[in-house]
Amino acid sequence: MIDKITWLKPRGYLHLTPRLSLQRDKGWLLNFVKSPEKVSYHAFFPLLHRKINQRRYKVVGKDSKGDTQRGHTKVEANGQVKSTRKERPIHYPTHLDSQIYAYYASEKLQKPYEAWLSEHPGISNCVSAYRRVPDEIKKGNKSNIHFARDVFEHIRSVGNCCALAFDIESFFNSLDHRHLKHAWCKLLGTKSLPPDHYNVFKSVTQFSYVLRDELRQDSNPHKAFNEKELARLRQKGIHAFFESGKSFKEAFERGDFIIRKTVKKGKEDVKGIPQGLPISAVLANLYLLEFDERIFEKVVLGLGGLYRRYSDDIVVVCPEKNLQEVKDYVEMSIREFKLEISSGKTEVCFFRFANEKLQPYSLDLKKNTERPGVPFHYLGFEFYGDRVLIKSANVSKFYRRMKESIKKRCRRIEKHGKKMLETEVPLFKRKLFRLFFSFGQNETAKTNSYLEI
């Protein structure tokens, strides 16, 4: 049965090569991806590249009265207006390549990685991202809510303490290829990578890509794709931008798009791996395996504190007297793995009992002054010692996305109504409820659940 193979999943997006059917292509597909010889000689196709823009309402300065101002744009020192939005580059592979990445991620890397963690349960508890961590109370796996609750409950149990939150700067884009290869070999227990593993390694470190916007009409990011050509291909049963490898080559030779490649700078490889590949997540955890060991021994075993890492978000809870020691040790250790801590995002918060209540005192690192009542932020939550709230920025983002989805759907049905000369076009509210509410099956229900942490 297909559903028993967790890594084998249908991919619905358009790419340079035709979409695969798991019903029709399952047999040869499994034989291909499970054959080390075939994978070792496989020529990976260029990735498709696009950017996801995340609109952010951030602090942009102060007004004449000295009050903090927030906005979606800020004025630089040179007078240039700059948007506060965050651009996240995403690369995604062809359908065949994605199944190869998924197989090697799940079967070749994730399983030995989990086996190693099972032998080191202390470190296993510290790493939570990109893993299936079973929930001991309810069926299913833990989520960000559980991971945040574990940290907050630990702070409550120890009382007076210090909580530090670190963020690794440009995490995926800064992974050193030599260390990644070393960690990969160490996990497999080999001195060098087998030919099939090495070919996969090269494909994620020396990759080529095509900008998806260049496949639009006139290469204009505001223009649509050539829908007539795509419809013609769909009639032939081809769901792709190109009918065949030959047509892809002809379009490239005409200059319709450019194939961009990662290149070496001198004797050193370019850093980073693409985000969006099925194998990227497990490689990120594998890269920091030795770092997790080091921080666990220093903080948990050495100081009796707590250490958690969710991808590039690191949190450490320790006695207040060890603040500087721990901060320096984490920053020094991460540099040894060719990474840097984003100093502007480092957060330090003291928790002390006052009037029989545990209260936070956030430390302003620039001014070295304490700010009473400012909460500790972790995984989208704000911890005040006696209560937990959803981070205000996340609430704003949720409502903004909801309003944009409703407006987009209203514009769509209005356009459809004018085209088909219909006065009433259904909005399909249930689909909207499924997107934004846990009770989406019943559009008239009301939620009265609260976050209990």
C-alpha positions as CSV (number, residue, x, y, z in Angstrom):
1,M,0.0,0.0,0.0
2,I,1.2,3.5,-0.9
3,D,0.2,5.0,2.5
4,K,2.5,2.7,4.3
5,I,5.5,4.3,2.6
6,T,5.7,7.5,4.5
7,W,8.3,9.2,2.4
8,L,6.6,8.5,-0.9
9,K,4.2,11.4,-1.4
10,P,2.5,13.0,-4.4
11,R,3.9,16.3,-5.5
12,G,1.3,18.6,-7.1
13,Y,3.4,21.5,-8.2
14,L,4.4,22.4,-11.8
15,H,8.1,21.8,-12.6
16,L,10.4,21.5,-15.6
17,T,9.6,17.8,-16.0
18,P,6.3,16.0,-16.0
19,R,4.4,15.1,-12.8
20,L,4.6,11.5,-11.6
21,S,1.6,9.3,-10.8
22,L,2.1,7.1,-7.8
23,Q,-0.5,4.7,-9.0
24,R,1.1,4.4,-12.5
25,D,4.8,5.0,-11.7
26,K,5.2,3.4,-8.3
27,G,6.9,0.2,-9.5
28,W,9.7,1.7,-11.5
29,L,10.0,4.6,-9.1
30,L,10.7,2.4,-6.1
31,N,13.2,0.3,-8.0
32,F,15.0,3.5,-9.2
33,V,15.3,5.4,-5.9
34,K,16.3,2.2,-4.0
35,S,19.1,1.3,-6.4
36,P,22.4,2.8,-5.2
37,E,23.9,2.3,-8.6
38,K,21.1,4.2,-10.4
39,V,21.2,7.0,-7.9
40,S,25.0,7.3,-8.0
41,Y,24.8,8.0,-11.8
42,H,21.6,10.0,-11.7
43,A,21.8,13.5,-13.2
44,F,19.7,15.8,-11.0
45,F,17.6,18.5,-12.8
46,P,17.9,22.2,-11.9
47,L,15.8,23.3,-9.0
48,L,13.0,25.9,-9.4
49,H,13.6,29.0,-7.3
50,R,11.0,31.4,-5.9
51,K,10.8,33.8,-3.0
52,I,8.2,33.9,-0.2
53,N,7.7,37.4,1.1
54,Q,6.6,37.7,4.7
55,R,5.2,41.1,5.5
56,R,6.3,42.3,9.0
57,Y,5.1,45.1,11.2
58,K,8.4,46.0,13.0
59,V,10.0,48.8,15.0
60,V,11.2,51.3,12.5
61,G,12.3,54.2,14.8
62,K,11.1,56.8,17.3
63,D,9.0,59.8,16.9
64,S,9.7,63.4,18.1
65,K,8.5,62.5,21.6
66,G,10.8,59.5,21.8
67,D,8.0,56.9,21.6
68,T,8.6,53.7,19.6
69,Q,7.2,53.7,16.0
70,R,6.2,50.6,14.1
71,G,5.6,50.2,10.4
72,H,6.0,48.2,7.2
73,T,8.8,50.5,5.9
74,K,11.7,52.2,7.5
75,V,14.0,55.0,6.4
76,E,17.7,54.2,6.3
77,A,20.5,56.6,7.3
78,N,21.1,57.5,3.6
79,G,17.4,58.5,3.3
80,Q,16.4,55.4,1.3
81,V,13.1,53.8,2.2
82,K,13.3,50.1,2.8
83,S,10.6,47.5,3.3
84,T,10.6,45.5,6.6
85,R,9.3,42.4,4.8
86,K,11.4,39.2,5.0
87,E,12.2,37.3,1.8
88,R,12.6,33.6,2.2
89,P,14.2,31.8,-0.8
90,I,12.7,28.4,-1.6
91,H,14.1,25.8,-4.0
92,Y,12.1,22.8,-5.0
93,P,13.2,19.8,-7.1
94,T,11.6,17.9,-10.0
95,H,9.2,15.1,-9.0
96,L,11.7,12.3,-9.5
97,D,14.4,14.2,-7.7
98,S,12.1,14.9,-4.8
99,Q,11.4,11.2,-4.3
100,I,15.1,10.5,-4.3
101,Y,15.7,13.2,-1.6
102,A,12.7,11.9,0.4
103,Y,13.9,8.3,0.3
104,Y,17.5,9.2,1.4
105,A,16.2,11.6,4.1
106,S,13.8,9.1,5.6
107,E,15.5,5.8,5.1
108,K,19.2,6.5,4.8
109,L,19.7,9.4,7.2
110,Q,16.7,9.9,9.5
111,K,16.6,6.3,10.7
112,P,20.3,6.1,11.8
113,Y,19.9,9.6,13.2
114,E,17.0,8.5,15.4
115,A,18.8,5.3,16.3
116,W,21.7,7.4,17.6
117,L,19.4,9.7,19.5
118,S,17.6,6.7,21.1
119,E,21.0,5.6,22.6
120,H,21.4,9.2,23.9
121,P,17.9,10.1,25.3
122,G,19.2,13.2,27.0
123,I,20.3,14.7,23.7
124,S,17.1,13.4,22.0
125,N,15.0,15.5,24.4
126,C,17.0,18.6,23.4
127,V,16.3,18.4,19.6
128,S,12.7,18.9,18.6
129,A,12.5,20.3,15.1
130,Y,11.9,18.1,12.0
131,R,11.2,15.0,14.1
132,R,8.2,13.0,15.1
133,V,8.3,13.1,18.9
134,P,5.4,10.9,20.3
135,D,3.1,12.5,22.9
136,E,3.0,10.3,26.0
137,I,-0.5,11.5,27.0
138,K,-2.4,11.7,23.8
139,K,-2.1,9.9,20.5
140,G,0.0,11.6,17.9
141,N,3.2,13.6,18.0
142,K,4.2,16.7,19.9
143,S,3.9,20.2,18.3
144,N,5.4,23.6,19.1
145,I,2.8,24.0,21.9
146,H,4.3,21.0,23.7
147,F,7.9,22.1,23.2
148,A,7.2,25.6,24.5
149,R,5.3,24.2,27.4
150,D,8.2,22.0,28.4
151,V,10.5,25.0,28.6
152,F,8.0,27.2,30.5
153,E,7.2,24.4,33.0
154,H,10.9,24.0,33.6
155,I,11.3,27.7,34.4
156,R,8.3,27.5,36.8
157,S,9.8,24.4,38.5
158,V,13.2,26.0,39.2
159,G,11.9,29.5,40.0
160,N,14.8,32.0,40.1
161,C,16.8,31.5,36.9
162,C,17.9,33.0,33.6
163,A,16.5,32.1,30.1
164,L,18.5,32.8,27.0
165,A,17.2,32.6,23.4
166,F,19.6,32.5,20.4
167,D,18.9,32.6,16.7
168,I,21.4,31.3,14.2
169,E,21.9,33.9,11.4
170,S,21.0,32.6,7.9
171,F,21.1,29.0,9.1
172,F,20.5,27.0,5.9
173,N,22.5,29.4,3.7
174,S,25.5,29.2,6.1
175,L,26.0,25.4,6.4
176,D,29.6,24.6,5.8
177,H,29.9,21.8,3.1
178,R,33.0,20.2,4.6
179,H,31.5,19.9,8.1
180,L,28.2,18.6,6.6
181,K,30.1,15.9,4.7
182,H,32.0,15.0,7.9
183,A,28.8,14.7,9.9
184,W,27.2,12.6,7.1
185,C,30.1,10.2,7.1
186,K,30.1,10.0,10.9
187,L,26.5,9.1,10.9
188,L,27.0,6.3,8.4
189,G,30.2,5.1,10.1
190,T,32.3,5.5,7.0
191,K,35.5,7.4,6.1
192,S,34.0,8.6,2.9
193,L,30.5,8.8,1.4
194,P,29.3,5.9,-0.8
195,P,28.9,6.8,-4.5
196,D,25.1,7.2,-4.2
197,H,25.3,9.3,-1.0
198,Y,28.0,11.4,-2.6
199,N,25.9,12.1,-5.7
200,V,23.0,13.3,-3.4
201,F,25.5,15.3,-1.4
202,K,26.8,17.1,-4.5
203,S,23.3,17.8,-5.7
204,V,22.5,19.8,-2.6
205,T,25.8,21.6,-2.3
206,Q,26.6,22.2,-6.0
207,F,23.1,22.7,-7.3
208,S,21.8,24.7,-10.3
209,Y,18.4,26.4,-10.4
210,V,16.0,28.3,-12.6
211,L,14.0,31.3,-11.5
212,R,10.4,30.4,-11.7
213,D,9.5,34.0,-12.7
214,E,11.6,33.7,-15.8
215,L,9.1,31.0,-17.0
216,R,6.3,33.6,-17.0
217,Q,5.3,35.4,-20.2
218,D,7.9,38.1,-21.1
219,S,9.8,37.0,-18.0
220,N,7.8,39.6,-16.0
221,P,7.1,38.5,-12.4
222,H,3.7,40.3,-12.6
223,K,2.6,38.4,-15.7
224,A,1.0,35.0,-15.7
225,F,2.4,31.8,-17.1
226,N,1.6,30.8,-20.7
227,E,-1.8,29.2,-19.8
228,K,-2.5,28.2,-23.4
229,E,0.7,26.2,-23.6
230,L,0.1,24.6,-20.2
231,A,-3.5,23.7,-21.2
232,R,-2.2,22.1,-24.4
233,L,0.3,20.0,-22.4
234,R,-2.4,19.0,-19.9
235,Q,-4.5,17.7,-22.8
236,K,-1.6,15.4,-23.6
237,G,-1.5,14.3,-20.0
238,I,1.7,16.3,-19.3
239,H,1.6,18.5,-16.2
240,A,4.9,20.5,-16.6
241,F,6.3,23.7,-18.0
242,F,7.9,21.7,-20.9
243,E,6.7,18.8,-23.0
244,S,10.1,17.0,-23.0
245,G,13.8,17.3,-22.3
246,K,14.2,18.4,-25.9
247,S,11.8,21.3,-25.6
248,F,13.4,22.3,-22.3
249,K,16.8,22.4,-24.0
250,E,15.5,24.4,-27.0
251,A,13.9,27.0,-24.7
252,F,17.2,27.3,-22.8
253,E,19.2,27.7,-26.1
254,R,16.7,30.4,-27.2
255,G,17.5,32.3,-24.0
256,D,14.0,32.1,-22.5
257,F,15.6,31.5,-19.1
258,I,19.0,31.2,-17.5
259,I,20.3,28.1,-15.5
260,R,22.2,29.6,-12.6
261,K,24.8,27.5,-10.8
262,T,26.6,27.5,-7.5
263,V,30.3,28.0,-8.1
264,K,33.4,27.5,-6.0
265,K,35.3,30.5,-4.6
266,G,38.9,29.5,-4.9
267,K,39.5,26.3,-3.0
268,E,36.5,26.6,-0.7
269,D,33.0,25.5,-1.5
270,V,30.1,27.9,-1.4
271,K,28.3,27.6,1.8
272,G,24.7,26.7,2.3
273,I,22.1,24.2,1.1
274,P,18.7,25.1,-0.5
275,Q,15.6,25.3,1.5
276,G,12.6,23.4,0.3
277,L,14.2,20.0,-0.4
278,P,12.8,16.9,1.4
279,I,16.3,16.3,2.7
280,S,17.1,19.8,3.9
281,A,15.6,19.4,7.3
282,V,17.4,16.2,8.3
283,L,20.7,17.6,7.0
284,A,20.2,20.7,9.2
285,N,19.8,18.5,12.3
286,L,22.7,16.3,11.3
287,Y,24.9,19.3,10.9
288,L,24.5,20.4,14.5
289,L,24.6,16.9,16.1
290,E,28.1,17.5,17.6
291,F,27.0,21.0,18.7
292,D,24.0,19.5,20.5
293,E,26.3,17.1,22.3
294,R,28.6,19.9,23.4
295,I,25.9,22.2,24.8
296,F,24.1,19.3,26.5
297,E,27.2,18.3,28.4
298,K,28.0,21.9,29.4
299,V,24.5,23.2,30.3
300,V,22.5,20.1,31.3
301,L,25.1,17.8,32.8
302,G,27.5,20.6,34.0
303,L,25.1,23.2,35.3
304,G,21.9,21.3,35.8
305,G,20.1,23.6,33.3
306,L,17.9,23.0,30.3
307,Y,18.8,23.1,26.6
308,R,16.4,23.0,23.6
309,R,17.0,23.6,19.9
310,Y,14.2,23.9,17.4
311,S,16.0,24.2,14.0
312,D,17.9,27.5,14.3
313,D,16.1,28.6,17.5
314,I,18.2,27.8,20.6
315,V,17.0,28.2,24.2
316,V,19.0,27.7,27.4
317,V,17.8,28.0,31.0
318,C,20.5,28.2,33.7
319,P,21.2,29.8,37.0
320,E,21.5,33.6,36.8
321,K,25.1,33.6,38.0
322,N,26.1,31.5,34.9
323,L,24.6,33.9,32.4
324,Q,27.7,35.3,30.8
325,E,29.5,31.9,30.9
326,V,26.7,30.2,29.0
327,K,26.2,33.0,26.5
328,D,29.9,33.1,25.7
329,Y,30.1,29.3,25.4
330,V,27.2,29.0,23.0
331,E,28.5,31.8,20.8
332,M,32.0,30.3,20.8
333,S,30.8,26.8,20.0
334,I,28.5,27.8,17.2
335,R,31.4,29.7,15.5
336,E,33.4,26.5,15.5
337,F,30.7,25.1,13.2
338,K,31.1,28.0,10.8
339,L,27.9,29.6,12.0
340,E,27.1,32.9,13.7
341,I,24.5,33.9,16.3
342,S,22.3,36.8,15.3
343,S,23.2,39.3,18.0
344,G,20.2,41.5,17.4
345,K,17.8,38.5,18.1
346,T,19.5,37.2,21.3
347,E,17.1,37.5,24.2
348,V,18.0,37.3,27.9
349,C,15.3,37.2,30.5
350,F,15.6,36.8,34.3
351,F,12.8,35.1,36.3
352,R,12.5,36.0,39.9
353,F,9.9,35.7,42.6
354,A,8.3,39.0,43.6
355,N,5.2,39.1,45.8
356,E,5.0,35.3,45.7
357,K,4.7,35.4,41.9
358,L,7.3,34.5,39.3
359,Q,7.9,37.6,37.2
360,P,10.1,38.2,34.1
361,Y,12.8,40.9,33.9
362,S,14.0,41.2,30.3
363,L,17.6,42.4,29.8
364,D,18.3,45.1,27.2
365,L,21.7,43.9,25.9
366,K,22.5,47.2,24.3
367,K,21.8,49.4,27.4
368,N,22.5,46.6,29.9
369,T,19.3,47.6,31.8
370,E,16.4,45.4,33.0
371,R,12.9,45.9,31.8
372,P,10.4,44.4,34.4
373,G,7.3,42.7,33.0
374,V,8.7,42.1,29.5
375,P,7.9,38.5,28.6
376,F,10.2,35.7,27.3
377,H,9.5,34.7,23.7
378,Y,9.8,31.2,22.4
379,L,8.2,29.3,19.5
380,G,5.5,31.9,19.0
381,F,4.5,32.3,22.7
382,E,5.0,35.0,25.3
383,F,5.8,33.7,28.9
384,Y,5.0,36.0,31.8
385,G,5.9,33.6,34.6
386,D,2.2,33.2,35.7
387,R,0.6,33.0,32.2
388,V,1.3,32.2,28.6
389,L,-0.1,34.2,25.6
390,I,0.2,33.8,21.9
391,K,2.8,36.2,20.5
392,S,1.1,39.4,19.4
393,A,3.0,39.4,16.1
394,N,1.7,35.9,15.3
395,V,-1.9,37.0,16.1
396,S,-1.5,40.0,13.7
397,K,-0.1,37.7,11.0
398,F,-3.0,35.3,11.4
399,Y,-5.7,38.0,11.0
400,R,-3.8,39.6,8.1
401,R,-3.6,36.3,6.3
402,M,-7.3,35.6,7.0
403,K,-8.4,38.9,5.6
404,E,-6.2,38.6,2.5
405,S,-7.6,35.1,1.8
406,I,-11.2,36.4,2.1
407,K,-10.6,39.4,-0.1
408,K,-8.8,37.3,-2.7
409,R,-11.7,34.8,-2.8
410,C,-14.3,37.6,-3.0
411,R,-12.4,39.2,-6.0
412,R,-12.3,35.8,-7.6
413,I,-16.1,35.1,-7.3
414,E,-16.9,38.6,-8.4
415,K,-14.8,38.2,-11.6
416,H,-16.4,34.7,-12.2
417,G,-19.9,36.1,-11.7
418,K,-19.3,38.9,-14.3
419,K,-17.8,36.4,-16.7
420,M,-20.6,33.8,-16.4
421,L,-23.4,36.4,-15.9
422,E,-24.3,35.0,-12.6
423,T,-25.8,37.1,-9.8
424,E,-25.0,34.7,-6.9
425,V,-21.8,32.8,-6.7
426,P,-21.1,30.7,-3.6
427,L,-18.2,31.8,-1.4
428,F,-17.6,28.3,0.0
429,K,-17.2,29.5,3.5
430,R,-16.4,26.0,4.8
431,K,-13.1,26.0,3.0
432,L,-12.2,29.2,4.6
433,F,-13.0,27.8,8.0
434,R,-10.9,24.7,7.3
435,L,-8.0,27.0,6.6
436,F,-8.1,29.2,9.7
437,F,-10.1,27.3,12.4
438,S,-9.8,23.9,14.0
439,F,-13.6,23.5,13.9
440,G,-13.7,23.9,10.1
441,Q,-16.1,21.0,9.5
442,N,-18.9,23.0,11.2
443,E,-19.0,26.6,9.9
444,T,-21.5,27.7,12.6
445,A,-19.6,26.4,15.6
446,K,-17.9,28.7,18.0
447,T,-14.6,28.1,19.8
448,N,-14.3,28.5,23.5
449,S,-11.0,26.7,23.9
450,Y,-8.1,28.4,25.6
451,L,-4.4,27.8,25.5
452,E,-3.5,25.9,28.7
453,I,0.2,25.8,29.4
